[in-house]
């Protein structure tokens, strides 16, 4: 797991690409679930209503799975799906977790979020 985390940080730093990541569908599923959980926790902390939370999940899933799959199919690179999703979900989770403390600290100063 530490090796994968190191690889994802290298993708964030543009030192590696998705093609350098392993084909690991169970890890992809775990990272997608973790990304959705973090996004939902952050959104619910902001006091968003249930329909808005559901909409966020749907948008994330459509963009992450649907658009990515469609673009890879268009380019005839379906075999890179797992690696691409691993890179997108993993780096998305890293950036979300890195941004969250600042966003939480600034939230009281941003006014009403609704």
VOPAGU-2260 file (C-alpha; in pm, 1 decimal, decimal comma):
REM VOPAGU-2260
SITE   aa  ch    i         X         Y         Z
SITE  UNK   A    0       0,0       0,0       0,0
SITE  UNK   A    1     287,5     235,2      77,9
SITE  UNK   A    2     435,3     167,7    -266,6
SITE  UNK   A    3     102,9     252,2    -432,4
SITE  UNK   A    4      72,5     570,9    -228,7
SITE  UNK   A    5     422,9     670,7    -336,0
SITE  UNK   A    6     328,9     604,1    -700,0
SITE  UNK   A    7      14,7     817,5    -665,4
SITE  UNK   A    8     217,0    1105,0    -519,8
SITE  UNK   A    9     450,8    1074,1    -817,9
SITE  UNK   A   10     149,0    1096,0   -1050,4
SITE  UNK   A   11      42,9    1412,5    -863,8
SITE  UNK   A   12     390,5    1554,2    -921,7
SITE  UNK   A   13     375,3    1454,3   -1291,7
SITE  UNK   A   14     672,3    1221,9   -1252,3
SITE  UNK   A   15     464,1     917,9   -1350,4
SITE  UNK   A   16     159,4     858,2   -1561,1
SITE  UNK   A   17    -140,6     628,2   -1517,0
SITE  UNK   A   18      31,1     368,1   -1735,7
SITE  UNK   A   19     288,0     322,9   -1456,9
SITE  UNK   A   20      24,4     217,3   -1203,5
SITE  UNK   A   21     -77,9    -145,3   -1150,1
SITE  UNK   A   22    -395,1    -303,2   -1287,9
SITE  UNK   A   23    -584,2    -341,3    -958,3
SITE  UNK   A   24    -965,8    -329,0    -987,5
SITE  UNK   A   25   -1025,4    -395,9    -613,6
SITE  UNK   A   26    -800,6    -102,6    -523,7
SITE  UNK   A   27    -981,6     116,2    -777,5
SITE  UNK   A   28   -1315,2      28,3    -616,7
SITE  UNK   A   29   -1179,0     102,8    -269,2
SITE  UNK   A   30   -1038,6     439,5    -378,3
SITE  UNK   A   31   -1361,9     538,5    -554,3
SITE  UNK   A   32   -1559,7     452,7    -240,0
SITE  UNK   A   33   -1308,4     642,6     -23,4
SITE  UNK   A   34   -1324,4     946,4    -253,6
SITE  UNK   A   35   -1704,6     945,7    -244,9
SITE  UNK   A   36   -1705,1     905,0     134,2
SITE  UNK   A   37   -1469,8    1199,6     183,2
SITE  UNK   A   38   -1671,1    1416,1     -57,2
SITE  UNK   A   39   -1997,2    1324,7     118,3
SITE  UNK   A   40   -1851,8    1386,6     463,6
SITE  UNK   A   41   -1721,8    1726,6     358,0
SITE  UNK   A   42   -2049,2    1821,5     187,5
SITE  UNK   A   43   -2261,5    1707,3     482,6
SITE  UNK   A   44   -2034,0    1903,8     717,6
SITE  UNK   A   45   -2121,8    2208,3     507,0
SITE  UNK   A   46   -2487,5    2133,5     578,3
SITE  UNK   A   47   -2596,0    2043,1     226,4
SITE  UNK   A   48   -2936,5    1874,4     199,4
SITE  UNK   A   49   -2973,6    1509,6      97,9
SITE  UNK   A   50   -3067,0    1584,8    -266,7
SITE  UNK   A   51   -2748,0    1788,8    -306,0
SITE  UNK   A   52   -2543,6    1507,4    -153,6
SITE  UNK   A   53   -2699,3    1257,7    -395,2
SITE  UNK   A   54   -2631,6    1489,9    -685,8
SITE  UNK   A   55   -2264,5    1517,5    -589,8
SITE  UNK   A   56   -2229,8    1140,4    -579,9
SITE  UNK   A   57   -2396,6    1104,2    -918,8
SITE  UNK   A   58   -2185,3    1376,5   -1080,6
SITE  UNK   A   59   -1865,6    1224,4    -943,6
SITE  UNK   A   60   -1961,0     876,4   -1062,7
SITE  UNK   A   61   -2069,9     993,1   -1407,6
SITE  UNK   A   62   -1754,6    1194,4   -1463,5
SITE  UNK   A   63   -1515,2     947,8   -1305,2
SITE  UNK   A   64   -1656,0     626,2   -1448,9
SITE  UNK   A   65   -1870,6     731,7   -1742,9
SITE  UNK   A   66   -1666,7    1004,7   -1906,5
SITE  UNK   A   67   -1336,7     829,7   -1842,4
SITE  UNK   A   68   -1467,6     502,5   -1983,0
SITE  UNK   A   69   -1614,9     678,9   -2283,9
SITE  UNK   A   70   -1294,1     865,7   -2362,0
SITE  UNK   A   71   -1083,5     551,6   -2325,8
SITE  UNK   A   72   -1324,0     361,0   -2553,5
SITE  UNK   A   73   -1311,5     643,4   -2807,6
SITE  UNK   A   74    -931,5     622,0   -2808,7
SITE  UNK   A   75    -950,5     238,7   -2812,2
SITE  UNK   A   76    -760,9     219,6   -2483,0
SITE  UNK   A   77   -1017,0      29,2   -2275,9
SITE  UNK   A   78    -734,3    -189,5   -2144,1
SITE  UNK   A   79    -603,7     116,8   -1953,7
SITE  UNK   A   80    -930,8     168,7   -1766,5
SITE  UNK   A   81    -821,2      31,9   -1431,2
SITE  UNK   A   82    -493,4     223,5   -1433,5
SITE  UNK   A   83    -661,6     547,4   -1540,5
SITE  UNK   A   84    -934,2     517,4   -1277,6
SITE  UNK   A   85    -672,7     432,7   -1016,4
SITE  UNK   A   86    -481,1     748,4   -1107,4
SITE  UNK   A   87    -792,4     968,3   -1114,2
SITE  UNK   A   88    -947,8     838,5    -791,5
SITE  UNK   A   89    -615,7     818,4    -607,8
SITE  UNK   A   90    -493,4    1164,0    -699,4
SITE  UNK   A   91    -841,3    1306,8    -647,8
SITE  UNK   A   92    -845,2    1166,0    -296,8
SITE  UNK   A   93    -495,7    1299,2    -223,5
SITE  UNK   A   94    -582,0    1648,5    -346,6
SITE  UNK   A   95    -916,1    1647,1    -162,9
SITE  UNK   A   96    -751,4    1547,8     165,3
SITE  UNK   A   97    -475,5    1806,3     114,6
SITE  UNK   A   98    -727,7    2083,1      43,7
SITE  UNK   A   99    -973,3    1994,9     319,1
SITE  UNK   A  100    -799,1    2156,2     620,9
SITE  UNK   A  101    -772,8    2490,4     440,0
SITE  UNK   A  102   -1131,8    2469,9     318,0
SITE  UNK   A  103   -1257,3    2390,4     668,1
SITE  UNK   A  104   -1053,7    2676,3     815,7
SITE  UNK   A  105   -1187,7    2921,9     558,6
SITE  UNK   A  106   -1550,1    2807,0     569,1
SITE  UNK   A  107   -1658,6    3040,7     853,7
SITE  UNK   A  108   -1520,4    3336,2     660,6
SITE  UNK   A  109   -1693,3    3256,3     330,4
SITE  UNK   A  110   -2045,1    3339,7     444,3
SITE  UNK   A  111   -2355,1    3129,4     382,1
SITE  UNK   A  112   -2280,9    2826,6     160,0
SITE  UNK   A  113   -2642,9    2767,9      58,2
